[in-house]
Amino acid sequence: MQEYPHIYVVSAAGAAEGHVTVASEGVSELPTMPPVEFGGPGGYWSPESLLVAAVANCLILSFRGTARAARLDWTSLSCDVHGELDRVDRVTRFVSFRISADLVVPDGTNVDKALRLLEKAEQTCLITNSLHADTHLEASVRVQQD
């Protein structure tokens, strides 16, 4: 891992109408539009959906590192995130993220350890730690049957 600080550079470009293109060096450009809730057409990633996706993605990547350090074998982790956007003191912002994580582990795995590591991953996720919103993890661990 590189020393801190890490710098991430993203650019966005758009016109008076149409999509906004976000880009970063070394990755494909991504067209975005406002979500349906803000009058967008649907069918595009929006800043709101990208933020919620970042929460889900970060949990899985944080769990990878946490599980690797703890030498926990696992098969798969799926994650659904429900981000709640609301008006608070006349400011529109995300007020909560409810994370539902479903971890599948091999037979013989210590389920309590796996749950603790999921909770640790949620606590160390840099995305949720960077946001001013409540985060709640609902985790389940399933043992894979041969």
C-alpha positions in Angstrom: 0.0 0.0 0.0 1.2 3.5 -0.7 1.8 6.0 2.0 -0.8 8.6 2.8 -2.2 10.9 1.6 -3.7 9.2 -1.4 -5.0 11.5 -4.1 -7.9 10.5 -6.4 -8.6 12.5 -9.5 -12.0 12.3 -11.3 -13.3 14.7 -14.0 -16.8 15.4 -15.1 -18.1 17.1 -18.2 -21.6 17.9 -19.4 -23.7 20.4 -21.3 -27.0 22.2 -20.6 -28.9 19.0 -21.5 -28.0 15.3 -21.7 -25.7 13.1 -19.6 -22.7 14.1 -17.6 -19.6 12.0 -18.3 -17.4 11.1 -15.4 -13.8 9.9 -16.1 -10.6 9.0 -14.3 -7.3 7.9 -15.8 -7.1 4.2 -16.6 -10.9 3.4 -16.4 -13.8 3.6 -18.8 -15.8 6.8 -18.9 -19.2 6.6 -17.3 -22.3 8.5 -18.5 -24.5 9.7 -15.6 -27.9 11.4 -15.3 -30.0 12.6 -12.4 -32.1 9.8 -10.8 -35.8 9.5 -11.5 -36.5 11.0 -8.1 -34.9 14.3 -9.4 -36.6 14.2 -12.8 -34.0 12.1 -14.6 -34.8 9.5 -17.2 -33.7 6.4 -15.3 -31.4 3.8 -16.8 -28.2 5.6 -15.8 -25.9 5.7 -12.8 -26.5 8.9 -10.8 -24.4 10.6 -8.2 -26.8 9.2 -5.6 -26.6 5.6 -6.9 -22.8 5.9 -7.3 -22.5 6.9 -3.6 -24.6 4.0 -2.4 -22.7 1.7 -4.7 -19.4 3.0 -3.1 -20.8 1.9 0.3 -21.5 -1.6 -0.9 -18.2 -1.9 -2.8 -16.2 -0.6 0.1 -17.7 -3.1 2.5 -16.7 -6.0 0.3 -13.2 -4.7 -0.3 -12.8 -3.9 3.4 -13.9 -7.4 4.3 -11.4 -8.9 1.8 -8.6 -7.2 3.7 -10.0 -8.0 7.1 -10.6 -11.6 6.3 -7.1 -11.9 4.7 -5.4 -10.5 7.8 -7.4 -12.9 10.0 -6.8 -15.9 7.7 -10.5 -16.5 7.2 -11.5 -18.5 4.2 -14.7 -17.4 2.5 -16.6 -18.2 -0.7 -18.6 -15.1 -1.5 -20.1 -11.9 -0.1 -23.1 -10.1 -1.5 -24.3 -6.8 -0.3 -27.4 -4.7 -0.7 -27.4 -1.1 0.5 -30.4 1.1 1.0 -29.4 4.7 1.2 -32.0 7.1 2.6 -31.9 10.6 1.3 -33.9 13.2 3.2 -34.0 16.9 4.0 -32.5 17.9 7.4 -32.4 21.5 8.5 -33.2 22.5 4.9 -30.2 20.5 3.5 -30.7 17.5 1.3 -28.3 14.7 2.4 -28.1 11.0 3.0 -29.2 10.3 6.5 -28.6 6.6 6.7 -27.3 3.5 5.0 -28.8 0.1 5.8 -26.4 -2.6 4.7 -27.6 -6.2 4.2 -24.6 -8.5 3.8 -24.8 -12.2 3.1 -21.5 -14.0 3.5 -20.9 -17.6 2.4 -18.1 -19.5 4.1 -16.8 -23.1 3.7 -18.0 -25.9 6.0 -16.1 -25.9 9.2 -15.6 -22.1 9.4 -16.1 -20.3 12.7 -19.3 -18.4 12.0 -18.9 -16.1 15.0 -15.4 -15.1 13.8 -16.8 -14.4 10.3 -19.6 -12.2 11.8 -17.0 -10.3 13.9 -14.9 -9.7 10.8 -17.9 -8.5 8.8 -18.7 -6.0 11.6 -15.0 -4.9 11.7 -15.1 -4.4 7.9 -18.2 -2.2 8.3 -16.5 -0.2 11.0 -13.3 0.4 9.0 -14.9 1.2 5.6 -13.4 4.5 4.6 -16.5 5.5 2.6 -19.0 5.2 5.4 -16.4 6.7 7.8 -16.2 9.7 5.4 -19.9 10.3 5.4 -22.2 12.0 7.9 -24.9 9.4 8.1 -25.9 6.6 10.3 -24.8 3.1 9.1 -26.5 -0.1 10.2 -25.2 -3.6 9.2 -27.5 -6.6 9.0 -25.2 -9.5 8.4 -25.7 -13.2 7.9 -23.2 -16.0 7.4 -24.2 -19.1 5.6 -22.0 -22.2 5.6 -21.6 -23.7 2.2 -22.6 -27.3 2.1 -20.6 -29.7 0.0 
